[in-house]
């Protein structure tokens, strides 16, 4: 765990190891989520990377047919 310092402009530098491990790039967007006394930074992924993530999933039996509105 590395210590970071908040600048006078409230900027922080993400440690090099974290940037490398998470494959962060300059200009990449992130979301700041407050959790109690901490802030979690979550990188925003391109939705196209999720294509095929559910390939082969069997949807049978996940929902009762009586719950449908059609």
N, C-alpha and C positions, 0 to 999 in steps of 0.2 A: 504494500500500500504506500503510495506516494502522497506527500503533502503538497497542496497547491495554495497559491496566494491570490486573493481577489485584488485586482488593480483598482486605482481610483475611479476608473470608468466601469467598475463592476464586471470586468472581463477576467476569464480564467484560461489557463493553458492546459489542455488535456495532455497528460503525460505520453511520451513517445511510445512506450510499450502498449498502452491502451489504444492509441491511434492505430498502431500496427495490428494488434490482435483483433480489433473490431473493423479493420479495413476502412477507417474514416478518411475522407478526402476533404481538401480545402473547399469551402463553399457548401458543403453538404448540410442539409437541414436536419435539425434535431428538435425533439419536444422536451420541455422541462416539466417534470411532474413532481409536485410537492407531496412528500410523504412524511408526516410528523415534523421532525426537526431536520429532515434531509431533502435533497433535491436529486431526482433520478433523471439522467439525460438518456433519451431513447432515440436512436437514429431512425429516420423515416426511410423505409425501404420502398423501392419502386414496385408498384403493384404487379407489374409484368413478371417479376421474379417469383411470384406466388403461383403462376400458371402451372397446372398439373399437380399441385400439392395434394389434392384429394383423389388422384387417379386410383381407381380400383376400390374405392370405398363402397361398401354395400349399404345402401340406404333403407333396405327392407326392414320393417319392424321398428323403425325409429319413431314413427308417429302413428297414432291410432287414426284409422280412416274416419271415424266418427267426429274427430276434431276439425276436420276440413270444412271450409265454408262453401265449397263449390258444389 
